[in-house]
Amino acid sequence: MTDHEIRMLGVGGAEQLSVAPHQPLIPAVDEIRIRHKAIGVNFIDIYHRLGLYPLSEMPAILGVEGAGVIEAVGSNVRSVKPGDRVAYVGLPVGAYSATRLLPAERAIVLPEDIVTTLAAATMLRGITAYMLLHEDYKVQAGTVVLIHAAAGGLGTILVRWAKLLGAVVVGTVSSSAKAEIAYSNGADLVIIGRDADLVKQVSSFTGGLGVDVAYDGVGGSTLIKTMRCTRIAGTVASIGRAAGAVEQNAVDEIQKQRSLIFLRPSVIAYVSDIERYHRAATAVLNAMREGVVATIGATYPLDQARVAQTDLEEGHSTGSLLLIP
């Protein structure tokens, strides 16, 4: 069977993704070559394709997350060996390919009890959840959290991990079917529909106080509604822009809320620190053993990357999406 890779030919729509033959490369002294078993599809891939986070060279191979088996290592590599199962997260891009070269320090060795495909679906979102729930805001028993897209890839993990910590979880979803998923993950209240009166329902549920912390991956006009759902001196983390860029008047809303803490965390920047990256990855592996794992919403052959990205971009999916070489 011929190996393939997905090349992004330029900035634009999913039609910019092209299937091409792939030739495995020889690792440099501090690199490994991994043969992918599964590749995570994430919004950051779409942001790269759209030019919101520009890439320096074209054509480019997208993707910042995957898992598989090490095929070869460079002469200086001692931390891992051929045959090890590993997962990874972070730059440089290059995951949409049958194999890839990777700095050896990026490799997270998978214990025997962690399934490779689940690691590929969980690691990036798991590290993001760790950053949001443990470091950006220390969620604990009784913390009231608001999680948008609560049945999505990141939302599923956030709900499960927040409940593991004893939090009270309010989720939002776009349909009744997705609400069932969010409730099954442990959400205490799920608000359905983009036109729902989010602020009113959250106020009613919290006795007028608002949530302690809100995680908003939607952006656009939703972010202001999210701010209005948050208590005085609460925290809002803007973690995506699925519905568009953050509106400028969001700054005014921060002032209206009085002492609202506004965060724009970046998991890619977070994992650029190798020590922090490995600490977070270890926490994710431990949380996976406690049931904090991604739900794999769908898998696609690697050559169907266009379809996978379109499904994610248009909101047709739940859980995490994987490409399978």
Buried (B, 14 or more C-beta within 10 A) or exposed (E): EEBBBBBBEEBEEBEBBBBBEBEBEEBBEEBBBBBBBBBBBBBBBBBBBBEEBEBEEEBBBBBBBBBBBBBBBBEEBEEBEEEBBBBBBBEBBBBBBBBBBBBBBBBBBBEEEBBBBBBBBBBBBBBBBBBBBBEBBEBEEEBBBBBBBBBBBBBBBBBBBBBBBEBBBBBBBBEEEBBEBBBEBBBBBBBBEEEBEBBEBBBEBBEEBBBBBBBBBBBBBBBBBBBBBBBEEBBBBBBBBBBEEBBEEBEEBBEEBEEBBBBEBEBBEBBEEEEBBBEBBEBBBEBBEEEBBBBBBBBBEBBBBBBBBBBBBEBEBBBBBBBBB
